[in-house]
Amino acid sequence: MGLLQYFRQDKPKKGSAKLAKDRLQIIVAHEHSSAISPSYLPEMQQEIIAVIRKYMDISSDDVKCEFSDKADDDMSVLEVNVALPKNK
């Protein structure tokens, strides 16, 4: 019977409320950052993709642009992540 009780979970996992709260904060932060992105961001992302395609073959999914506005620093940040193919 000891082996069966090992797999049985009668009590809830500790910290599940904290984990749910952390996940919700991440979702809210992501939604907030996408809501404040400038209207020109999608067009700029397409132009960045076009420039990179002049030099190598990438797909649109390989480029991620994120805009964040830091009110406390009076600064906006544009983060561009490009997944480049490996050299052959």
PDB file of N, CA, C and O in Angstrom:
ATOM      1  N   MET A   1       0.819  -1.190   0.000  1.00  0.00           N
ATOM      2  CA  MET A   1       0.000   0.000   0.000  1.00  0.00           C
ATOM      3  C   MET A   1       0.866   1.259   0.000  1.00  0.00           C
ATOM      4  O   MET A   1       0.400   2.322  -0.409  1.00  0.00           O
ATOM      5  N   GLY A   2       2.102   1.159   0.445  1.00  0.00           N
ATOM      6  CA  GLY A   2       2.972   2.320   0.505  1.00  0.00           C
ATOM      7  C   GLY A   2       3.280   2.882  -0.874  1.00  0.00           C
ATOM      8  O   GLY A   2       3.411   4.096  -1.030  1.00  0.00           O
ATOM      9  N   LEU A   3       3.395   2.030  -1.862  1.00  0.00           N
ATOM     10  CA  LEU A   3       3.684   2.474  -3.223  1.00  0.00           C
ATOM     11  C   LEU A   3       2.516   3.261  -3.811  1.00  0.00           C
ATOM     12  O   LEU A   3       2.732   4.250  -4.511  1.00  0.00           O
ATOM     13  N   LEU A   4       1.300   2.845  -3.542  1.00  0.00           N
ATOM     14  CA  LEU A   4       0.126   3.549  -4.057  1.00  0.00           C
ATOM     15  C   LEU A   4      -0.036   4.922  -3.406  1.00  0.00           C
ATOM     16  O   LEU A   4      -0.455   5.874  -4.065  1.00  0.00           O
ATOM     17  N   GLN A   5       0.288   5.029  -2.133  1.00  0.00           N
ATOM     18  CA  GLN A   5       0.170   6.314  -1.452  1.00  0.00           C
ATOM     19  C   GLN A   5       1.214   7.307  -1.949  1.00  0.00           C
ATOM     20  O   GLN A   5       1.019   8.519  -1.846  1.00  0.00           O
ATOM     21  N   TYR A   6       2.302   6.809  -2.478  1.00  0.00           N
ATOM     22  CA  TYR A   6       3.331   7.688  -3.035  1.00  0.00           C
ATOM     23  C   TYR A   6       2.776   8.481  -4.225  1.00  0.00           C
ATOM     24  O   TYR A   6       3.096   9.659  -4.384  1.00  0.00           O
ATOM     25  N   PHE A   7       1.961   7.854  -5.045  1.00  0.00           N
ATOM     26  CA  PHE A   7       1.400   8.507  -6.222  1.00  0.00           C
ATOM     27  C   PHE A   7       0.115   9.274  -5.922  1.00  0.00           C
ATOM     28  O   PHE A   7      -0.346  10.061  -6.748  1.00  0.00           O
ATOM     29  N   ARG A   8      -0.449   9.052  -4.772  1.00  0.00           N
ATOM     30  CA  ARG A   8      -1.705   9.704  -4.400  1.00  0.00           C
ATOM     31  C   ARG A   8      -1.436  11.095  -3.847  1.00  0.00           C
ATOM     32  O   ARG A   8      -0.515  11.290  -3.053  1.00  0.00           O
ATOM     33  N   GLN A   9      -2.251  12.065  -4.274  1.00  0.00           N
ATOM     34  CA  GLN A   9      -2.062  13.439  -3.810  1.00  0.00           C
ATOM     35  C   GLN A   9      -3.344  13.914  -3.140  1.00  0.00           C
ATOM     36  O   GLN A   9      -4.264  14.396  -3.801  1.00  0.00           O
ATOM     37  N   ASP A  10      -3.391  13.772  -1.826  1.00  0.00           N
ATOM     38  CA  ASP A  10      -4.569  14.181  -1.078  1.00  0.00           C
ATOM     39  C   ASP A  10      -4.580  15.663  -0.767  1.00  0.00           C
ATOM     40  O   ASP A  10      -5.645  16.276  -0.700  1.00  0.00           O
ATOM     41  N   LYS A  11      -3.423  16.237  -0.578  1.00  0.00           N
ATOM     42  CA  LYS A  11      -3.362  17.642  -0.190  1.00  0.00           C
ATOM     43  C   LYS A  11      -2.913  18.492  -1.383  1.00  0.00           C
ATOM     44  O   LYS A  11      -2.147  18.020  -2.223  1.00  0.00           O
ATOM     45  N   PRO A  12      -3.378  19.729  -1.462  1.00  0.00           N
ATOM     46  CA  PRO A  12      -2.980  20.598  -2.578  1.00  0.00           C
ATOM     47  C   PRO A  12      -1.498  20.947  -2.491  1.00  0.00           C
ATOM     48  O   PRO A  12      -0.910  20.956  -1.409  1.00  0.00           O
ATOM     49  N   LYS A  13      -0.919  21.226  -3.623  1.00  0.00           N
ATOM     50  CA  LYS A  13       0.496  21.591  -3.664  1.00  0.00           C
ATOM     51  C   LYS A  13       0.697  22.944  -2.996  1.00  0.00           C
ATOM     52  O   LYS A  13      -0.128  23.847  -3.139  1.00  0.00           O
ATOM     53  N   LYS A  14       1.786  23.075  -2.274  1.00  0.00           N
ATOM     54  CA  LYS A  14       2.088  24.327  -1.608  1.00  0.00           C
ATOM     55  C   LYS A  14       2.508  25.361  -2.639  1.00  0.00           C
ATOM     56  O   LYS A  14       3.243  25.058  -3.579  1.00  0.00           O
ATOM     57  N   GLY A  15       2.035  26.574  -2.453  1.00  0.00           N
ATOM     58  CA  GLY A  15       2.458  27.658  -3.315  1.00  0.00           C
ATOM     59  C   GLY A  15       1.676  27.786  -4.605  1.00  0.00           C
ATOM     60  O   GLY A  15       2.058  28.568  -5.476  1.00  0.00           O
ATOM     61  N   SER A  16       0.588  27.038  -4.753  1.00  0.00           N
ATOM     62  CA  SER A  16      -0.156  27.127  -6.006  1.00  0.00           C
ATOM     63  C   SER A  16      -0.824  28.502  -6.156  1.00  0.00           C
ATOM     64  O   SER A  16      -0.962  28.998  -7.275  1.00  0.00           O
ATOM     65  N   ALA A  17      -1.231  29.110  -5.063  1.00  0.00           N
ATOM     66  CA  ALA A  17      -1.817  30.445  -5.133  1.00  0.00           C
ATOM     67  C   ALA A  17      -0.761  31.462  -5.552  1.00  0.00           C
ATOM     68  O   ALA A  17      -1.039  32.363  -6.344  1.00  0.00           O
ATOM     69  N   LYS A  18       0.429  31.317  -5.029  1.00  0.00           N
ATOM     70  CA  LYS A  18       1.524  32.219  -5.410  1.00  0.00           C
ATOM     71  C   LYS A  18       1.885  32.034  -6.875  1.00  0.00           C
ATOM     72  O   LYS A  18       2.128  33.009  -7.587  1.00  0.00           O
ATOM     73  N   LEU A  19       1.920  30.793  -7.324  1.00  0.00           N
ATOM     74  CA  LEU A  19       2.224  30.506  -8.719  1.00  0.00           C
ATOM     75  C   LEU A  19       1.158  31.097  -9.639  1.00  0.00           C
ATOM     76  O   LEU A  19       1.487  31.669 -10.679  1.00  0.00           O
ATOM     77  N   ALA A  20      -0.105  30.966  -9.269  1.00  0.00           N
ATOM     78  CA  ALA A  20      -1.195  31.530 -10.069  1.00  0.00           C
ATOM     79  C   ALA A  20      -1.102  33.050 -10.101  1.00  0.00           C
ATOM     80  O   ALA A  20      -1.335  33.660 -11.144  1.00  0.00           O
ATOM     81  N   LYS A  21      -0.766  33.664  -8.981  1.00  0.00           N
ATOM     82  CA  LYS A  21      -0.619  35.111  -8.922  1.00  0.00           C
ATOM     83  C   LYS A  21       0.525  35.578  -9.821  1.00  0.00           C
ATOM     84  O   LYS A  21       0.380  36.564 -10.544  1.00  0.00           O
ATOM     85  N   ASP A  22       1.655  34.880  -9.781  1.00  0.00           N
ATOM     86  CA  ASP A  22       2.796  35.235 -10.631  1.00  0.00           C
ATOM     87  C   ASP A  22       2.447  35.109 -12.108  1.00  0.00           C
ATOM     88  O   ASP A  22       2.816  35.970 -12.906  1.00  0.00           O
ATOM     89  N   ARG A  23       1.746  34.054 -12.474  1.00  0.00           N
ATOM     90  CA  ARG A  23       1.333  33.880 -13.868  1.00  0.00           C
ATOM     91  C   ARG A  23       0.389  34.995 -14.311  1.00  0.00           C
ATOM     92  O   ARG A  23       0.505  35.507 -15.424  1.00  0.00           O
ATOM     93  N   LEU A  24      -0.528  35.363 -13.452  1.00  0.00           N
ATOM     94  CA  LEU A  24      -1.464  36.430 -13.787  1.00  0.00           C
ATOM     95  C   LEU A  24      -0.735  37.758 -13.957  1.00  0.00           C
ATOM     96  O   LEU A  24      -1.076  38.536 -14.849  1.00  0.00           O
ATOM     97  N   GLN A  25       0.253  38.029 -13.126  1.00  0.00           N
ATOM     98  CA  GLN A  25       1.027  39.258 -13.263  1.00  0.00           C
ATOM     99  C   GLN A  25       1.776  39.293 -14.591  1.00  0.00           C
ATOM    100  O   GLN A  25       1.879  40.349 -15.215  1.00  0.00           O
ATOM    101  N   ILE A  26       2.292  38.163 -15.020  1.00  0.00           N
ATOM    102  CA  ILE A  26       2.989  38.099 -16.305  1.00  0.00           C
ATOM    103  C   ILE A  26       2.011  38.372 -17.444  1.00  0.00           C
ATOM    104  O   ILE A  26       2.332  39.118 -18.369  1.00  0.00           O
ATOM    105  N   ILE A  27       0.838  37.782 -17.385  1.00  0.00           N
ATOM    106  CA  ILE A  27      -0.165  37.983 -18.435  1.00  0.00           C
ATOM    107  C   ILE A  27      -0.608  39.436 -18.481  1.00  0.00           C
ATOM    108  O   ILE A  27      -0.715  40.014 -19.562  1.00  0.00           O
ATOM    109  N   VAL A  28      -0.864  40.029 -17.335  1.00  0.00           N
ATOM    110  CA  VAL A  28      -1.293  41.428 -17.282  1.00  0.00           C
ATOM    111  C   VAL A  28      -0.198  42.347 -17.811  1.00  0.00           C
ATOM    112  O   VAL A  28      -0.480  43.284 -18.558  1.00  0.00           O
ATOM    113  N   ALA A  29       1.044  42.086 -17.429  1.00  0.00           N
ATOM    114  CA  ALA A  29       2.159  42.904 -17.918  1.00  0.00           C
ATOM    115  C   ALA A  29       2.299  42.777 -19.423  1.00  0.00           C
ATOM    116  O   ALA A  29       2.569  43.767 -20.104  1.00  0.00           O
ATOM    117  N   HIS A  30       2.121  41.575 -19.954  1.00  0.00           N
ATOM    118  CA  HIS A  30       2.230  41.378 -21.400  1.00  0.00           C
ATOM    119  C   HIS A  30       1.106  42.099 -22.132  1.00  0.00           C
ATOM    120  O   HIS A  30       1.346  42.749 -23.150  1.00  0.00           O
ATOM    121  N   GLU A  31      -0.113  41.990 -21.625  1.00  0.00           N
ATOM    122  CA  GLU A  31      -1.243  42.669 -22.248  1.00  0.00           C
ATOM    123  C   GLU A  31      -1.076  44.184 -22.172  1.00  0.00           C
ATOM    124  O   GLU A  31      -1.416  44.897 -23.115  1.00  0.00           O
ATOM    125  N   HIS A  32      -0.557  44.669 -21.059  1.00  0.00           N
ATOM    126  CA  HIS A  32      -0.350  46.107 -20.902  1.00  0.00           C
ATOM    127  C   HIS A  32       0.708  46.610 -21.880  1.00  0.00           C
ATOM    128  O   HIS A  32       0.554  47.680 -22.470  1.00  0.00           O
ATOM    129  N   SER A  33       1.771  45.846 -22.049  1.00  0.00           N
ATOM    130  CA  SER A  33       2.833  46.285 -22.953  1.00  0.00           C
ATOM    131  C   SER A  33       2.371  46.260 -24.398  1.00  0.00           C
ATOM    132  O   SER A  33       2.787  47.105 -25.190  1.00  0.00           O
ATOM    133  N   SER A  34       1.515  45.306 -24.760  1.00  0.00           N
ATOM    134  CA  SER A  34       1.033  45.267 -26.139  1.00  0.00           C
ATOM    135  C   SER A  34      -0.022  46.352 -26.382  1.00  0.00           C
ATOM    136  O   SER A  34      -0.214  46.781 -27.520  1.00  0.00           O
ATOM    137  N   ALA A  35      -0.698  46.790 -25.335  1.00  0.00           N
ATOM    138  CA  ALA A  35      -1.727  47.820 -25.500  1.00  0.00           C
ATOM    139  C   ALA A  35      -1.115  49.196 -25.713  1.00  0.00           C
ATOM    140  O   ALA A  35      -1.750  50.059 -26.319  1.00  0.00           O
ATOM    141  N   ILE A  36       0.107  49.424 -25.229  1.00  0.00           N
ATOM    142  CA  ILE A  36       0.705  50.746 -25.359  1.00  0.00           C
ATOM    143  C   ILE A  36       1.685  50.836 -26.521  1.00  0.00           C
ATOM    144  O   ILE A  36       2.357  51.854 -26.693  1.00  0.00           O
ATOM    145  N   SER A  37       1.769  49.773 -27.317  1.00  0.00           N
ATOM    146  CA  SER A  37       2.709  49.821 -28.426  1.00  0.00           C
ATOM    147  C   SER A  37       2.233  50.812 -29.477  1.00  0.00           C
ATOM    148  O   SER A  37       1.033  50.932 -29.721  1.00  0.00           O
ATOM    149  N   PRO A  38       3.162  51.518 -30.096  1.00  0.00           N
ATOM    150  CA  PRO A  38       2.795  52.520 -31.091  1.00  0.00           C
ATOM    151  C   PRO A  38       2.189  51.877 -32.342  1.00  0.00           C
ATOM    152  O   PRO A  38       2.430  50.704 -32.627  1.00  0.00           O
ATOM    153  N   SER A  39       1.417  52.645 -33.067  1.00  0.00           N
ATOM    154  CA  SER A  39       0.720  52.125 -34.238  1.00  0.00           C
ATOM    155  C   SER A  39       1.680  51.762 -35.369  1.00  0.00           C
ATOM    156  O   SER A  39       1.341  50.945 -36.225  1.00  0.00           O
ATOM    157  N   TYR A  40       2.867  52.357 -35.382  1.00  0.00           N
ATOM    158  CA  TYR A  40       3.816  52.085 -36.452  1.00  0.00           C
ATOM    159  C   TYR A  40       4.654  50.824 -36.212  1.00  0.00           C
ATOM    160  O   TYR A  40       5.446  50.448 -37.077  1.00  0.00           O
ATOM    161  N   LEU A  41       4.500  50.175 -35.080  1.00  0.00           N
ATOM    162  CA  LEU A  41       5.341  49.027 -34.747  1.00  0.00           C
ATOM    163  C   LEU A  41       5.209  47.864 -35.734  1.00  0.00           C
ATOM    164  O   LEU A  41       6.239  47.323 -36.135  1.00  0.00           O
ATOM    165  N   PRO A  42       4.008  47.445 -36.152  1.00  0.00           N
ATOM    166  CA  PRO A  42       3.927  46.343 -37.120  1.00  0.00           C
ATOM    167  C   PRO A  42       4.602  46.664 -38.461  1.00  0.00           C
ATOM    168  O   PRO A  42       5.250  45.803 -39.055  1.00  0.00           O
ATOM    169  N   GLU A  43       4.445  47.897 -38.928  1.00  0.00           N
ATOM    170  CA  GLU A  43       5.092  48.300 -40.181  1.00  0.00           C
ATOM    171  C   GLU A  43       6.612  48.310 -40.029  1.00  0.00           C
ATOM    172  O   GLU A  43       7.333  47.878 -40.928  1.00  0.00           O
ATOM    173  N   MET A  44       7.091  48.799 -38.899  1.00  0.00           N
ATOM    174  CA  MET A  44       8.522  48.826 -38.662  1.00  0.00           C
ATOM    175  C   MET A  44       9.076  47.403 -38.587  1.00  0.00           C
ATOM    176  O   MET A  44      10.178  47.144 -39.073  1.00  0.00           O
ATOM    177  N   GLN A  45       8.331  46.486 -37.989  1.00  0.00           N
ATOM    178  CA  GLN A  45       8.770  45.103 -37.910  1.00  0.00           C
ATOM    179  C   GLN A  45       8.882  44.508 -39.313  1.00  0.00           C
ATOM    180  O   GLN A  45       9.829  43.775 -39.595  1.00  0.00           O
ATOM    181  N   GLN A  46       7.933  44.811 -40.190  1.00  0.00           N
ATOM    182  CA  GLN A  46       7.999  44.299 -41.566  1.00  0.00           C
ATOM    183  C   GLN A  46       9.197  44.879 -42.310  1.00  0.00           C
ATOM    184  O   GLN A  46       9.828  44.179 -43.102  1.00  0.00           O
ATOM    185  N   GLU A  47       9.514  46.138 -42.067  1.00  0.00           N
ATOM    186  CA  GLU A  47      10.680  46.747 -42.708  1.00  0.00           C
ATOM    187  C   GLU A  47      11.984  46.129 -42.197  1.00  0.00           C
ATOM    188  O   GLU A  47      12.924  45.934 -42.968  1.00  0.00           O
ATOM    189  N   ILE A  48      12.039  45.824 -40.911  1.00  0.00           N
ATOM    190  CA  ILE A  48      13.225  45.167 -40.344  1.00  0.00           C
ATOM    191  C   ILE A  48      13.400  43.789 -40.977  1.00  0.00           C
ATOM    192  O   ILE A  48      14.516  43.401 -41.322  1.00  0.00           O
ATOM    193  N   ILE A  49      12.311  43.057 -41.128  1.00  0.00           N
ATOM    194  CA  ILE A  49      12.362  41.738 -41.757  1.00  0.00           C
ATOM    195  C   ILE A  49      12.850  41.851 -43.194  1.00  0.00           C
ATOM    196  O   ILE A  49      13.659  41.038 -43.639  1.00  0.00           O
ATOM    197  N   ALA A  50      12.361  42.860 -43.931  1.00  0.00           N
ATOM    198  CA  ALA A  50      12.773  43.051 -45.324  1.00  0.00           C
ATOM    199  C   ALA A  50      14.269  43.336 -45.430  1.00  0.00           C
ATOM    200  O   ALA A  50      14.931  42.832 -46.337  1.00  0.00           O
ATOM    201  N   VAL A  51      14.805  44.136 -44.515  1.00  0.00           N
ATOM    202  CA  VAL A  51      16.238  44.443 -44.546  1.00  0.00           C
ATOM    203  C   VAL A  51      17.060  43.193 -44.254  1.00  0.00           C
ATOM    204  O   VAL A  51      18.058  42.941 -44.930  1.00  0.00           O
ATOM    205  N   ILE A  52      16.657  42.410 -43.261  1.00  0.00           N
ATOM    206  CA  ILE A  52      17.397  41.200 -42.916  1.00  0.00           C
ATOM    207  C   ILE A  52      17.326  40.182 -44.047  1.00  0.00           C
ATOM    208  O   ILE A  52      18.290  39.457 -44.291  1.00  0.00           O
ATOM    209  N   ARG A  53      16.181  40.122 -44.745  1.00  0.00           N
ATOM    210  CA  ARG A  53      16.023  39.178 -45.863  1.00  0.00           C
ATOM    211  C   ARG A  53      16.935  39.507 -47.043  1.00  0.00           C
ATOM    212  O   ARG A  53      17.169  38.649 -47.894  1.00  0.00           O
ATOM    213  N   LYS A  54      17.450  40.724 -47.108  1.00  0.00           N
ATOM    214  CA  LYS A  54      18.410  41.055 -48.165  1.00  0.00           C
ATOM    215  C   LYS A  54      19.695  40.255 -47.990  1.00  0.00           C
ATOM    216  O   LYS A  54      20.400  39.988 -48.963  1.00  0.00           O
ATOM    217  N   TYR A  55      19.997  39.875 -46.762  1.00  0.00           N
ATOM    218  CA  TYR A  55      21.261  39.229 -46.460  1.00  0.00           C
ATOM    219  C   TYR A  55      21.133  37.751 -46.103  1.00  0.00           C
ATOM    220  O   TYR A  55      22.095  37.000 -46.268  1.00  0.00           O
ATOM    221  N   MET A  56      19.966  37.311 -45.618  1.00  0.00           N
ATOM    222  CA  MET A  56      19.784  35.907 -45.267  1.00  0.00           C
ATOM    223  C   MET A  56      18.313  35.544 -45.316  1.00  0.00           C
ATOM    224  O   MET A  56      17.435  36.407 -45.282  1.00  0.00           O
ATOM    225  N   ASP A  57      18.066  34.245 -45.397  1.00  0.00           N
ATOM    226  CA  ASP A  57      16.702  33.739 -45.506  1.00  0.00           C
ATOM    227  C   ASP A  57      16.121  33.516 -44.109  1.00  0.00           C
ATOM    228  O   ASP A  57      16.566  32.628 -43.382  1.00  0.00           O
ATOM    229  N   ILE A  58      15.125  34.327 -43.737  1.00  0.00           N
ATOM    230  CA  ILE A  58      14.434  34.181 -42.452  1.00  0.00           C
ATOM    231  C   ILE A  58      12.932  34.276 -42.696  1.00  0.00           C
ATOM    232  O   ILE A  58      12.495  34.768 -43.737  1.00  0.00           O
ATOM    233  N   SER A  59      12.161  33.813 -41.751  1.00  0.00           N
ATOM    234  CA  SER A  59      10.705  33.943 -41.842  1.00  0.00           C
ATOM    235  C   SER A  59      10.246  35.076 -40.928  1.00  0.00           C
ATOM    236  O   SER A  59      11.013  35.578 -40.106  1.00  0.00           O
ATOM    237  N   SER A  60       9.017  35.458 -41.082  1.00  0.00           N
ATOM    238  CA  SER A  60       8.459  36.527 -40.240  1.00  0.00           C
ATOM    239  C   SER A  60       8.409  36.124 -38.775  1.00  0.00           C
ATOM    240  O   SER A  60       8.474  36.980 -37.893  1.00  0.00           O
ATOM    241  N   ASP A  61       8.294  34.831 -38.509  1.00  0.00           N
ATOM    242  CA  ASP A  61       8.233  34.343 -37.125  1.00  0.00           C
ATOM    243  C   ASP A  61       9.574  34.435 -36.417  1.00  0.00           C
ATOM    244  O   ASP A  61       9.637  34.335 -35.192  1.00  0.00           O
ATOM    245  N   ASP A  62      10.655  34.625 -37.181  1.00  0.00           N
ATOM    246  CA  ASP A  62      11.987  34.699 -36.595  1.00  0.00           C
ATOM    247  C   ASP A  62      12.294  36.061 -35.967  1.00  0.00           C
ATOM    248  O   ASP A  62      13.299  36.209 -35.272  1.00  0.00           O
ATOM    249  N   VAL A  63      11.435  37.052 -36.207  1.00  0.00           N
ATOM    250  CA  VAL A  63      11.674  38.405 -35.700  1.00  0.00           C
ATOM    251  C   VAL A  63      10.557  38.774 -34.728  1.00  0.00           C
ATOM    252  O   VAL A  63       9.377  38.724 -35.075  1.00  0.00           O
ATOM    253  N   LYS A  64      10.936  39.138 -33.526  1.00  0.00           N
ATOM    254  CA  LYS A  64       9.988  39.574 -32.496  1.00  0.00           C
ATOM    255  C   LYS A  64      10.349  40.985 -32.053  1.00  0.00           C
ATOM    256  O   LYS A  64      11.486  41.240 -31.656  1.00  0.00           O
ATOM    257  N   CYS A  65       9.399  41.895 -32.118  1.00  0.00           N
ATOM    258  CA  CYS A  65       9.605  43.274 -31.670  1.00  0.00           C
ATOM    259  C   CYS A  65       8.699  43.534 -30.475  1.00  0.00           C
ATOM    260  O   CYS A  65       7.499  43.262 -30.519  1.00  0.00           O
ATOM    261  N   GLU A  66       9.282  44.058 -29.419  1.00  0.00           N
ATOM    262  CA  GLU A  66       8.519  44.395 -28.223  1.00  0.00           C
ATOM    263  C   GLU A  66       8.823  45.833 -27.826  1.00  0.00           C
ATOM    264  O   GLU A  66       9.977  46.261 -27.806  1.00  0.00           O
ATOM    265  N   PHE A  67       7.778  46.554 -27.517  1.00  0.00           N
ATOM    266  CA  PHE A  67       7.895  47.950 -27.131  1.00  0.00           C
ATOM    267  C   PHE A  67       7.460  48.074 -25.688  1.00  0.00           C
ATOM    268  O   PHE A  67       6.408  47.562 -25.309  1.00  0.00           O
ATOM    269  N   SER A  68       8.264  48.752 -24.876  1.00  0.00           N
ATOM    270  CA  SER A  68       7.878  49.000 -23.486  1.00  0.00           C
ATOM    271  C   SER A  68       8.130  50.461 -23.148  1.00  0.00           C
ATOM    272  O   SER A  68       9.119  51.058 -23.575  1.00  0.00           O
ATOM    273  N   ASP A  69       7.237  51.004 -22.393  1.00  0.00           N
ATOM    274  CA  ASP A  69       7.318  52.403 -21.993  1.00  0.00           C
ATOM    275  C   ASP A  69       7.566  52.453 -20.503  1.00  0.00           C
ATOM    276  O   ASP A  69       6.742  51.988 -19.715  1.00  0.00           O
ATOM    277  N   LYS A  70       8.690  53.011 -20.113  1.00  0.00           N
ATOM    278  CA  LYS A  70       9.048  53.093 -18.694  1.00  0.00           C
ATOM    279  C   LYS A  70       8.716  54.499 -18.198  1.00  0.00           C
ATOM    280  O   LYS A  70       9.459  55.453 -18.430  1.00  0.00           O
ATOM    281  N   ALA A  71       7.605  54.595 -17.525  1.00  0.00           N
ATOM    282  CA  ALA A  71       7.124  55.901 -17.068  1.00  0.00           C
ATOM    283  C   ALA A  71       8.045  56.514 -16.019  1.00  0.00           C
ATOM    284  O   ALA A  71       8.211  57.733 -15.977  1.00  0.00           O
ATOM    285  N   ASP A  72       8.639  55.684 -15.180  1.00  0.00           N
ATOM    286  CA  ASP A  72       9.480  56.228 -14.122  1.00  0.00           C
ATOM    287  C   ASP A  72      10.791  56.794 -14.658  1.00  0.00           C
ATOM    288  O   ASP A  72      11.396  57.653 -14.017  1.00  0.00           O
ATOM    289  N   ASP A  73      11.241  56.325 -15.829  1.00  0.00           N
ATOM    290  CA  ASP A  73      12.487  56.817 -16.408  1.00  0.00           C
ATOM    291  C   ASP A  73      12.257  57.769 -17.580  1.00  0.00           C
ATOM    292  O   ASP A  73      13.222  58.268 -18.158  1.00  0.00           O
ATOM    293  N   ASP A  74      11.005  58.029 -17.939  1.00  0.00           N
ATOM    294  CA  ASP A  74      10.684  58.835 -19.125  1.00  0.00           C
ATOM    295  C   ASP A  74      11.417  58.307 -20.348  1.00  0.00           C
ATOM    296  O   ASP A  74      12.016  59.071 -21.104  1.00  0.00           O
ATOM    297  N   MET A  75      11.363  56.992 -20.535  1.00  0.00           N
ATOM    298  CA  MET A  75      12.100  56.359 -21.607  1.00  0.00           C
ATOM    299  C   MET A  75      11.255  55.236 -22.206  1.00  0.00           C
ATOM    300  O   MET A  75      10.545  54.532 -21.489  1.00  0.00           O
ATOM    301  N   SER A  76      11.338  55.078 -23.521  1.00  0.00           N
ATOM    302  CA  SER A  76      10.701  53.968 -24.205  1.00  0.00           C
ATOM    303  C   SER A  76      11.787  53.043 -24.738  1.00  0.00           C
ATOM    304  O   SER A  76      12.859  53.494 -25.144  1.00  0.00           O
ATOM    305  N   VAL A  77      11.496  51.743 -24.732  1.00  0.00           N
ATOM    306  CA  VAL A  77      12.479  50.766 -25.169  1.00  0.00           C
ATOM    307  C   VAL A  77      11.859  49.903 -26.261  1.00  0.00           C
ATOM    308  O   VAL A  77      10.754  49.383 -26.105  1.00  0.00           O
ATOM    309  N   LEU A  78      12.585  49.759 -27.373  1.00  0.00           N
ATOM    310  CA  LEU A  78      12.193  48.845 -28.439  1.00  0.00           C
ATOM    311  C   LEU A  78      13.185  47.693 -28.433  1.00  0.00           C
ATOM    312  O   LEU A  78      14.378  47.888 -28.663  1.00  0.00           O
ATOM    313  N   GLU A  79      12.688  46.507 -28.172  1.00  0.00           N
ATOM    314  CA  GLU A  79      13.538  45.318 -28.134  1.00  0.00           C
ATOM    315  C   GLU A  79      13.239  44.482 -29.370  1.00  0.00           C
ATOM    316  O   GLU A  79      12.091  44.113 -29.617  1.00  0.00           O
ATOM    317  N   VAL A  80      14.277  44.186 -30.145  1.00  0.00           N
ATOM    318  CA  VAL A  80      14.137  43.385 -31.358  1.00  0.00           C
ATOM    319  C   VAL A  80      14.965  42.121 -31.192  1.00  0.00           C
ATOM    320  O   VAL A  80      16.179  42.183 -30.998  1.00  0.00           O
ATOM    321  N   ASN A  81      14.301  40.979 -31.268  1.00  0.00           N
ATOM    322  CA  ASN A  81      14.968  39.686 -31.178  1.00  0.00           C
ATOM    323  C   ASN A  81      14.855  38.990 -32.523  1.00  0.00           C
ATOM    324  O   ASN A  81      13.755  38.802 -33.043  1.00  0.00           O
ATOM    325  N   VAL A  82      15.996  38.606 -33.086  1.00  0.00           N
ATOM    326  CA  VAL A  82      16.025  37.944 -34.386  1.00  0.00           C
ATOM    327  C   VAL A  82      16.679  36.576 -34.222  1.00  0.00           C
ATOM    328  O   VAL A  82      17.812  36.478 -33.752  1.00  0.00           O
ATOM    329  N   ALA A  83      15.976  35.537 -34.604  1.00  0.00           N
ATOM    330  CA  ALA A  83      16.538  34.189 -34.600  1.00  0.00           C
ATOM    331  C   ALA A  83      17.197  33.958 -35.949  1.00  0.00           C
ATOM    332  O   ALA A  83      16.517  33.780 -36.959  1.00  0.00           O
ATOM    333  N   LEU A  84      18.523  33.960 -35.961  1.00  0.00           N
ATOM    334  CA  LEU A  84      19.275  33.807 -37.198  1.00  0.00           C
ATOM    335  C   LEU A  84      19.561  32.334 -37.471  1.00  0.00           C
ATOM    336  O   LEU A  84      19.814  31.570 -36.540  1.00  0.00           O
ATOM    337  N   PRO A  85      19.522  31.931 -38.739  1.00  0.00           N
ATOM    338  CA  PRO A  85      19.849  30.539 -39.049  1.00  0.00           C
ATOM    339  C   PRO A  85      21.326  30.264 -38.839  1.00  0.00           C
ATOM    340  O   PRO A  85      22.154  31.170 -38.933  1.00  0.00           O
ATOM    341  N   LYS A  86      21.654  29.019 -38.555  1.00  0.00           N
ATOM    342  CA  LYS A  86      23.051  28.643 -38.348  1.00  0.00           C
ATOM    343  C   LYS A  86      23.793  28.680 -39.674  1.00  0.00           C
ATOM    344  O   LYS A  86      23.223  28.383 -40.724  1.00  0.00           O
ATOM    345  N   ASN A  87      25.070  29.045 -39.619  1.00  0.00           N
ATOM    346  CA  ASN A  87      25.901  29.053 -40.825  1.00  0.00           C
ATOM    347  C   ASN A  87      26.180  27.626 -41.251  1.00  0.00           C
ATOM    348  O   ASN A  87      26.393  26.744 -40.419  1.00  0.00           O
ATOM    349  N   LYS A  88      26.176  27.413 -42.541  1.00  0.00           N
ATOM    350  CA  LYS A  88      26.452  26.068 -43.075  1.00  0.00           C
ATOM    351  C   LYS A  88      27.842  25.988 -43.602  1.00  0.00           C
ATOM    352  O   LYS A  88      28.257  24.937 -44.091  1.00  0.00           O
TER     353      LYS A  88
END
